[in-house]
Amino acid sequence: MIRPRWDLLRTGYERAGRRGRAQEEMVERVRLRLTEYAVNWAPSQDAFARMAAALETSLGAPTERRPGSPAAVHWEGPDTTLVLENVGDSVYLELVTNKRLSLDEELLRMDEEGLL
């Protein structure tokens, strides 16, 4: 069962910009929670491992594996990256633009260094 927390879809309607040009709106990420909240780490970890194996069978070897909490596996393409993430109580699958992912990682790095 999938219960998305939120979603953004392009409707085909665009806002007029300052000089009459249309400002295109683009979806930067689609994120789905694949599991319900788990009471402990084991069910979430098992689901994560099985989904990672299934995706690797379909997509090939991931471009990046990040152990830890949150654990993540990335399959990077030319414009977007597919991310499977285990945050401890749930597993998420996300399709995100490489630009958005890069910005998110830069913000996280700055936050960890106390720059924000």
DSSP file (Angstrom, degrees, kcal/mol; ACC not computed):
  #  RESIDUE AA STRUCTURE BP1 BP2  ACC     N-H-->O    O-->H-N    N-H-->O    O-->H-N    TCO  KAPPA ALPHA  PHI   PSI    X-CA   Y-CA   Z-CA
    1    1 A M              0   0    0      0, 0.0     2,-0.5     0, 0.0     0, 0.0   0.000 360.0 360.0 360.0 137.3    0.0    0.0    0.0
    2    2 A I        +     0   0    0      2,-0.0    32,-0.1    30,-0.0    34,-0.0  -0.960 360.0 175.6-117.5 127.4    1.3    3.4   -0.9
    3    3 A R        -     0   0    0     -2,-0.5    30,-0.1    30,-0.5     2,-0.0  -0.799  20.9-153.3-127.1  88.5    0.3    6.6    1.0
    4    4 A P        -     0   0    0      0, 0.0     3,-0.1     0, 0.0    28,-0.1  -0.347  11.0-146.0 -64.5 140.8    2.3    9.5   -0.3
    5    5 A R  S    S-     0   0    0      1,-0.3     2,-0.3    26,-0.3    27,-0.1   0.851  79.7 -19.9 -71.7 -34.8    2.8   12.3    2.1
    6    6 A W        -     0   0    0     25,-0.3    25,-0.3     2,-0.0     2,-0.3  -0.971  62.5-161.4-163.2 161.1    2.7   14.8   -0.7
    7    7 A D        -     0   0    0     -2,-0.3     2,-0.4    -3,-0.1    23,-0.1  -0.992   7.2-153.1-149.2 155.5    3.0   14.9   -4.5
    8    8 A L        -     0   0    0     -2,-0.3     2,-0.4    21,-0.2    21,-0.1  -0.998  16.5-179.3-129.2 127.8    3.7   17.5   -7.2
    9    9 A L        -     0   0    0     -2,-0.4     2,-0.4    17,-0.0    -2,-0.0  -0.980  32.1-115.4-128.7 141.5    2.5   17.0  -10.7
   10   10 A R        -     0   0    0     -2,-0.4    16,-0.1     1,-0.2    -2,-0.0  -0.611  26.2-171.5 -73.1 127.4    2.9   19.3  -13.7
   11   11 A T        -     0   0    0     -2,-0.4    -1,-0.2     2,-0.3     3,-0.1   0.616  41.2-113.4 -96.1 -15.0   -0.6   20.4  -14.7
   12   12 A G  S    S+     0   0    0      1,-0.4     2,-0.4    13,-0.1    -2,-0.1   0.261  83.4 113.7  96.7 -12.6    0.4   22.1  -18.0
   13   13 A Y        -     0   0    0     11,-0.0    -1,-0.4    12,-0.0     2,-0.3  -0.773  46.5-169.8 -94.1 138.6   -0.5   25.5  -16.6
   14   14 A E        -     0   0    0     -2,-0.4     2,-0.2    -3,-0.1    10,-0.1  -0.943  20.9-118.5-128.1 149.9    2.2   28.0  -16.2
   15   15 A R  E     -A   23   0A   0      8,-0.8     8,-2.5    -2,-0.3     2,-0.3  -0.586  33.2-110.8 -83.0 147.1    2.4   31.4  -14.5
   16   16 A A  E     -A   22   0A   0     -2,-0.2     6,-0.2     6,-0.2     5,-0.1  -0.612  35.0-139.8 -75.8 135.2    3.2   34.5  -16.5
   17   17 A G    >   -     0   0    0      4,-3.8     3,-1.3    -2,-0.3    -1,-0.1  -0.081  33.5 -82.5 -83.5-171.9    6.6   35.9  -15.6
   18   18 A R  T 3  S+     0   0    0      1,-0.3     4,-0.1     2,-0.1    -2,-0.1   0.892 129.0  37.6 -61.5 -42.1    7.7   39.5  -15.3
   19   19 A R  T 3  S-     0   0    0      2,-0.1    -1,-0.3     3,-0.0     3,-0.1  -0.001 127.2 -90.4-103.7  29.7    8.2   40.1  -18.9
   20   20 A G  S <  S+     0   0    0     -3,-1.3     2,-0.2     1,-0.3    -2,-0.1   0.397  87.5 132.6  82.5  -5.7    5.3   38.0  -20.1
   21   21 A R        -     0   0    0     -5,-0.1    -4,-3.8     1,-0.1     2,-0.3  -0.547  61.4-113.4 -79.7 146.2    7.4   34.9  -20.4
   22   22 A A  E     -A   16   0A   0     -6,-0.2     2,-0.7    -2,-0.2    -6,-0.2  -0.596  19.9-140.1 -78.7 136.7    6.0   31.7  -18.9
   23   23 A Q  E     -A   15   0A   0     -8,-2.5    -8,-0.8    -2,-0.3     2,-0.2  -0.875  20.4-139.0 -95.7 114.6    7.8   30.3  -15.9
   24   24 A E        -     0   0    0     -2,-0.7     2,-0.5   -10,-0.1   -10,-0.1  -0.528   8.5-146.5 -75.6 138.7    7.9   26.6  -16.2
   25   25 A E        -     0   0    0     -2,-0.2     2,-0.4   -12,-0.2   -13,-0.1  -0.900  17.6-167.9-103.7 134.2    7.3   24.6  -13.1
   26   26 A M        -     0   0    0     -2,-0.5     2,-0.5   -16,-0.1   -17,-0.0  -0.961  24.8-121.4-126.4 139.0    9.2   21.4  -12.8
   27   27 A V        -     0   0    0     -2,-0.4     3,-0.1     1,-0.2   -17,-0.0  -0.672  25.8-175.4 -74.8 123.8    8.8   18.5  -10.4
   28   28 A E        +     0   0    0     -2,-0.5    69,-2.4     1,-0.3     2,-0.3   0.666  64.2  10.9 -95.7 -19.7   12.2   18.1   -8.7
   29   29 A R  E     -B   96   0B   0     67,-0.2     2,-0.4   -21,-0.1    -1,-0.3  -0.983  48.4-162.4-159.3 146.7   11.4   15.0   -6.7
   30   30 A V  E     -B   95   0B   0     65,-2.2    65,-2.5    -2,-0.3     2,-0.5  -0.993  21.9-174.6-127.0 121.9    8.9   12.2   -6.4
   31   31 A R  E     -B   94   0B   0     -2,-0.4     2,-0.4   -25,-0.3   -25,-0.3  -0.974   4.9-174.0-126.6 126.7    9.1   10.3   -3.1
   32   32 A L  E     -B   93   0B   0     61,-2.8    61,-2.4    -2,-0.5     2,-0.7  -0.961  23.0-135.1-120.3 134.7    7.1    7.3   -2.1
   33   33 A R  E     -B   92   0B   0     -2,-0.4   -30,-0.5    59,-0.2    59,-0.3  -0.800  20.4-172.9 -85.2 121.1    7.1    5.5    1.3
   34   34 A L        +     0   0    0     57,-3.1     2,-0.3    -2,-0.7    58,-0.2   0.673  63.2  39.0 -91.8 -19.4    7.3    1.8    0.5
   35   35 A T  S    S-     0   0    0     56,-1.0    56,-0.1     3,-0.0     3,-0.1  -0.914  80.9-113.3-129.1 156.3    6.8    0.4    3.9
   36   36 A E        -     0   0    0     -2,-0.3     2,-0.2     1,-0.2    55,-0.1  -0.345  59.0 -72.0 -74.0 167.2    4.6    1.3    6.9
   37   37 A Y        -     0   0    0     53,-0.1     2,-0.3    -2,-0.1    53,-0.2  -0.445  53.0-145.1 -63.4 131.4    6.4    2.5   10.0
   38   38 A A        -     0   0    0     51,-2.2    -1,-0.0    -2,-0.2     3,-0.0  -0.734  10.8-138.9 -98.6 148.2    8.2   -0.4   11.7
   39   39 A V  S    S+     0   0    0     -2,-0.3     2,-0.3     2,-0.0    -1,-0.1   0.804  86.5  15.6 -76.9 -28.2    8.5   -0.6   15.5
   40   40 A N  S  > S-     0   0    0     49,-0.1     4,-0.7     1,-0.0    -2,-0.0  -0.829  86.1 -98.8-138.1 179.0   12.1   -1.7   15.2
   41   41 A W  H  > S+     0   0    0     -2,-0.3     4,-2.7     1,-0.2     5,-0.2   0.817 101.8  73.5 -70.7 -35.0   15.0   -1.8   12.8
   42   42 A A  H  > S+     0   0    0      1,-0.2     4,-2.5     2,-0.2     5,-0.2   0.881  96.8  43.9 -57.1 -51.8   14.7   -5.4   11.5
   43   43 A P  H  > S+     0   0    0      0, 0.0     4,-2.3     0, 0.0    -1,-0.2   0.908 117.5  46.7 -62.4 -39.1   11.6   -5.3    9.3
   44   44 A S  H  X S+     0   0    0     -4,-0.7     4,-2.3    44,-0.3    -2,-0.2   0.908 113.0  48.9 -66.8 -42.3   12.7   -2.0    7.7
   45   45 A Q  H  X S+     0   0    0     -4,-2.7     4,-2.3     2,-0.2    -1,-0.2   0.892 111.4  49.9 -65.5 -40.0   16.2   -3.3    7.1
   46   46 A D  H  X S+     0   0    0     -4,-2.5     4,-2.4    -5,-0.2     5,-0.2   0.930 111.8  47.5 -64.3 -46.2   14.9   -6.5    5.6
   47   47 A A  H  X S+     0   0    0     -4,-2.3     4,-2.5    -5,-0.2     5,-0.2   0.901 111.9  51.5 -61.4 -41.2   12.6   -4.6    3.2
   48   48 A F  H  X S+     0   0    0     -4,-2.3     4,-2.5     2,-0.2    -2,-0.2   0.925 110.6  47.5 -61.2 -46.8   15.4   -2.3    2.3
   49   49 A A  H  X S+     0   0    0     -4,-2.3     4,-2.1     1,-0.2    -2,-0.2   0.905 113.6  47.6 -64.4 -42.2   17.8   -5.2    1.5
   50   50 A R  H  X S+     0   0    0     -4,-2.4     4,-2.3     2,-0.2    -1,-0.2   0.912 113.7  46.9 -65.9 -42.1   15.2   -7.0   -0.6
   51   51 A M  H  X S+     0   0    0     -4,-2.5     4,-2.6     2,-0.2     5,-0.2   0.887 110.7  52.4 -68.3 -38.0   14.2   -3.9   -2.6
   52   52 A A  H  X S+     0   0    0     -4,-2.5     4,-2.4    -5,-0.2    -1,-0.2   0.917 110.8  48.1 -62.5 -42.5   17.8   -3.0   -3.2
   53   53 A A  H  X S+     0   0    0     -4,-2.1     4,-2.0     2,-0.2    -2,-0.2   0.909 112.2  48.9 -64.8 -42.1   18.4   -6.5   -4.6
   54   54 A A  H  X S+     0   0    0     -4,-2.3     4,-1.7     2,-0.2    -2,-0.2   0.916 113.2  46.6 -64.2 -43.2   15.3   -6.3   -6.8
   55   55 A L  H  X S+     0   0    0     -4,-2.6     4,-3.7     1,-0.2     5,-0.4   0.884 110.4  53.0 -66.6 -38.0   16.3   -2.9   -8.2
   56   56 A E  H  X S+     0   0    0     -4,-2.4     4,-1.9    -5,-0.2    -1,-0.2   0.879 107.3  52.2 -65.3 -36.4   19.9   -4.0   -8.8
   57   57 A T  H  < S+     0   0    0     -4,-2.0    -1,-0.2    -5,-0.2    -2,-0.2   0.897 119.4  35.7 -63.3 -39.9   18.6   -7.0  -10.8
   58   58 A S  H  < S+     0   0    0     -4,-1.7    -2,-0.2    -5,-0.1    -1,-0.2   0.886 131.5  26.2 -81.1 -40.7   16.5   -4.6  -12.9
   59   59 A L  H  < S-     0   0    0     -4,-3.7    -3,-0.2     1,-0.3    -2,-0.2   0.596 102.8-122.2-103.4 -13.8   18.8   -1.6  -13.1
   60   60 A G     <  -     0   0    0     -4,-1.9    -1,-0.3    -5,-0.4    -2,-0.1  -0.469  61.3 -13.4  95.6-174.8   22.2   -3.0  -12.7
   61   61 A A  S    S-     0   0    0     -2,-0.2    -4,-0.0     1,-0.1    -5,-0.0  -0.312  76.3-111.7 -63.2 139.1   24.8   -2.1  -10.1
   62   62 A P        -     0   0    0      0, 0.0    13,-0.3     0, 0.0     3,-0.1  -0.302  11.7-134.3 -68.1 157.0   24.1    1.1   -8.1
   63   63 A T  S    S+     0   0    0     11,-2.0     2,-0.3     1,-0.3    12,-0.2   0.689  87.4  14.4 -83.5 -19.8   26.4    4.1   -8.6
   64   64 A E  E     -C   74   0B   0     10,-1.5    10,-3.1     2,-0.0     2,-0.4  -0.976  57.4-162.8-157.2 140.7   26.6    4.7   -4.9
   65   65 A R  E     -C   73   0B   0     -2,-0.3     8,-0.2     8,-0.2     6,-0.0  -0.996   8.6-167.6-123.4 130.0   25.9    2.9   -1.6
   66   66 A R  E     -C   72   0B   0      6,-3.7     6,-2.4    -2,-0.4    -2,-0.0  -0.903   7.4-163.3-120.4 102.3   25.7    4.8    1.7
   67   67 A P        +     0   0    0      0, 0.0     2,-0.3     0, 0.0    -2,-0.0  -0.282  49.6  52.1 -74.1 168.8   25.7    2.7    4.8
   68   68 A G  S    S-     0   0    0      3,-0.1     3,-0.1     1,-0.0    -2,-0.1  -0.693  97.4 -12.6 108.8-159.5   24.6    4.1    8.1
   69   69 A S  S    S+     0   0    0      1,-0.4    18,-0.1    -2,-0.3     2,-0.1  -0.949 137.1  26.6-127.2 110.3   21.5    5.9    9.2
   70   70 A P  S    S-     0   0    0      0, 0.0    -1,-0.4     0, 0.0     2,-0.3   0.443  93.3-159.6 -81.7 144.5   19.9    6.8    6.9
   71   71 A A  E     + D   0  86B   0     15,-1.8    15,-2.9    -3,-0.1     2,-0.3  -0.672  16.9 179.6 -84.5 143.9   21.2    4.0    4.6
   72   72 A A  E     -CD  66  85B   0     -6,-2.4    -6,-3.7    -2,-0.3     2,-0.4  -0.997  24.8-158.5-148.4 150.6   20.8    4.8    0.9
   73   73 A V  E     -CD  65  84B   0     11,-2.4    11,-2.6    -2,-0.3     2,-0.4  -0.999  19.4-158.2-128.0 132.2   21.5    3.2   -2.5
   74   74 A H  E     -CD  64  83B   0    -10,-3.1   -11,-2.0    -2,-0.4   -10,-1.5  -0.899  17.5-170.0-116.7 139.6   21.7    5.5   -5.6
   75   75 A W  E     - D   0  82B   0      7,-2.3     7,-2.5    -2,-0.4     2,-0.4  -0.919  24.4-158.3-121.7 101.1   21.3    4.8   -9.3
   76   76 A E  E     - D   0  81B   0     -2,-0.5     5,-0.2     5,-0.2    -2,-0.0  -0.652  12.7-179.0 -89.5 133.8   22.4    7.9  -11.0
   77   77 A G        -     0   0    0      3,-2.8    21,-0.0    -2,-0.4    -1,-0.0  -0.518  48.1 -84.0-112.7-174.6   21.3    8.8  -14.6
   78   78 A P  S    S+     0   0    0      0, 0.0     3,-0.1     0, 0.0    -2,-0.0   0.854 122.4   6.0 -62.9 -35.8   22.1   11.7  -16.8
   79   79 A D  S    S+     0   0    0      1,-0.2    19,-2.7    19,-0.1    20,-0.4   0.650 129.5  35.0-120.3 -26.2   19.4   14.0  -15.3
   80   80 A T  E     - E   0  97B   0     17,-0.3    -3,-2.8    18,-0.1     2,-0.4  -0.883  59.8-144.5-133.3 161.3   17.9   12.1  -12.4
   81   81 A T  E     -DE  76  96B   0     15,-2.9    15,-2.4    -2,-0.3     2,-0.5  -0.990  11.5-141.7-127.4 135.1   18.9    9.8   -9.6
   82   82 A L  E     -DE  75  95B   0     -7,-2.5    -7,-2.3    -2,-0.4     2,-0.5  -0.861  24.6-167.1 -93.3 125.8   16.8    6.9   -8.2
   83   83 A V  E     -DE  74  94B   0     11,-3.3    11,-2.8    -2,-0.5     2,-0.5  -0.966  15.3-166.8-121.6 124.7   17.3    6.7   -4.4
   84   84 A L  E     -DE  73  93B   0    -11,-2.6   -11,-2.4    -2,-0.5     2,-0.4  -0.957  22.4-176.1-104.5 124.5   16.3    3.9   -2.2
   85   85 A E  E     -DE  72  92B   0      7,-2.8     7,-3.0    -2,-0.5     2,-0.6  -0.975  24.6-159.5-132.6 134.8   16.6    5.0    1.5
   86   86 A N  E     +DE  71  91B   0    -15,-2.9   -15,-1.8    -2,-0.4     5,-0.2  -0.944  10.1 178.9-110.5 110.8   16.1    3.3    4.8
   87   87 A V        -     0   0    0      3,-2.2     2,-0.3    -2,-0.6     4,-0.1   0.275  55.3-100.7 -96.5  11.1   15.5    5.9    7.5
   88   88 A G  S    S+     0   0    0      2,-0.4   -44,-0.3   -47,-0.1   -43,-0.2  -0.297 115.4  41.9 104.7 -49.4   15.1    3.3   10.3
   89   89 A D  S    S+     0   0    0     -2,-0.3   -51,-2.2     1,-0.2     2,-0.3   0.536 122.7  19.0-109.1  -8.0   11.3    3.2   10.6
   90   90 A S        -     0   0    0    -53,-0.2    -3,-2.2     2,-0.0     2,-0.4  -0.983  65.5-128.5-154.3 160.7   10.4    3.3    6.9
   91   91 A V  E     - E   0  86B   0     -2,-0.3   -57,-3.1    -5,-0.2   -56,-1.0  -0.957  26.6-166.5-114.5 133.5   11.8    2.7    3.4
   92   92 A Y  E     -BE  33  85B   0     -7,-3.0    -7,-2.8    -2,-0.4     2,-0.4  -0.900  13.5-156.6-120.3 147.9   11.5    5.3    0.7
   93   93 A L  E     -BE  32  84B   0    -61,-2.4   -61,-2.8    -2,-0.3     2,-0.4  -0.996  22.3-178.5-120.9 128.4   12.0    5.3   -3.0
   94   94 A E  E     -BE  31  83B   0    -11,-2.8   -11,-3.3    -2,-0.4     2,-0.6  -0.985  24.7-159.4-134.5 135.8   12.7    8.7   -4.6
   95   95 A L  E     +BE  30  82B   0    -65,-2.5   -65,-2.2    -2,-0.4     2,-0.3  -0.975  31.3 169.7-109.4 118.0   13.3    9.9   -8.1
   96   96 A V  E     -BE  29  81B   0    -15,-2.4   -15,-2.9    -2,-0.6   -67,-0.2  -0.960  37.8-106.7-133.9 145.3   15.1   13.3   -7.8
   97   97 A T  E  >  - E   0  80B   0    -69,-2.4     4,-2.4    -2,-0.3   -17,-0.3  -0.411  29.8-124.5 -67.3 147.6   16.8   15.6  -10.3
   98   98 A N  H  > S+     0   0    0    -19,-2.7     4,-2.3     1,-0.2     5,-0.2   0.855 111.6  55.0 -62.1 -34.4   20.6   15.6  -10.0
   99   99 A K  H  > S+     0   0    0    -20,-0.4     4,-2.1     2,-0.2    -1,-0.2   0.935 109.9  45.1 -64.1 -46.4   20.5   19.3   -9.5
  100  100 A R  H  > S+     0   0    0      1,-0.2     4,-2.5     2,-0.2    -2,-0.2   0.898 113.1  51.0 -64.2 -41.5   18.1   19.1   -6.5
  101  101 A L  H  X S+     0   0    0     -4,-2.4     4,-2.3     1,-0.2    -1,-0.2   0.901 109.5  50.5 -63.3 -41.3   20.0   16.2   -5.0
  102  102 A S  H  X S+     0   0    0     -4,-2.3     4,-2.0     2,-0.2    -1,-0.2   0.909 111.3  48.0 -62.8 -43.4   23.3   18.2   -5.2
  103  103 A L  H  X S+     0   0    0     -4,-2.1     4,-2.3     2,-0.2    -2,-0.2   0.905 111.3  50.7 -64.2 -41.7   21.7   21.2   -3.5
  104  104 A D  H  X S+     0   0    0     -4,-2.5     4,-2.2     1,-0.2    -2,-0.2   0.912 110.9  48.5 -61.9 -43.0   20.3   19.0   -0.8
  105  105 A E  H  X S+     0   0    0     -4,-2.3     4,-2.3     1,-0.2    -1,-0.2   0.863 109.9  51.8 -67.7 -35.8   23.6   17.4   -0.1
  106  106 A E  H  X S+     0   0    0     -4,-2.0     4,-2.4     2,-0.2    -1,-0.2   0.910 110.2  48.8 -65.8 -42.2   25.4   20.8    0.0
  107  107 A L  H  X S+     0   0    0     -4,-2.3     4,-2.3     2,-0.2    -2,-0.2   0.897 111.3  50.2 -63.2 -40.5   22.8   22.1    2.5
  108  108 A L  H  X S+     0   0    0     -4,-2.2     4,-2.4     2,-0.2    -2,-0.2   0.917 110.7  49.4 -63.3 -43.8   23.3   18.9    4.6
  109  109 A R  H  X S+     0   0    0     -4,-2.3     4,-1.6     1,-0.2    -2,-0.2   0.919 111.8  48.3 -61.1 -44.4   27.1   19.4    4.5
  110  110 A M  H  <>S+     0   0    0     -4,-2.4     5,-2.9     1,-0.2     6,-0.6   0.882 111.3  50.6 -65.1 -38.1   26.8   23.0    5.6
  111  111 A D  H ><5S+     0   0    0     -4,-2.3     3,-1.2     1,-0.2    -1,-0.2   0.907 109.1  50.6 -65.3 -42.4   24.5   22.1    8.4
  112  112 A E  H 3<5S+     0   0    0     -4,-2.4    -1,-0.2     1,-0.3    -2,-0.2   0.815 110.6  50.0 -65.4 -30.0   26.9   19.4    9.7
  113  113 A E  T 3<5S-     0   0    0     -4,-1.6    -1,-0.3    -5,-0.2    -2,-0.2   0.431 116.8-115.2 -87.3   0.2   29.7   21.9    9.6
  114  114 A G  T < 5S+     0   0    0     -3,-1.2    -3,-0.2    -4,-0.3    -2,-0.1   0.727  78.6 127.7  75.3  22.1   27.7   24.5   11.5
  115  115 A L      <       0   0    0     -5,-2.9    -4,-0.2     1,-0.2    -5,-0.1   0.560 360.0 360.0 -87.1  -9.3   27.5   27.0    8.7
  116  116 A L              0   0    0     -6,-0.6    -1,-0.2    -5,-0.1    -5,-0.1   0.412 360.0 360.0-106.7 360.0   23.7   27.3    8.8
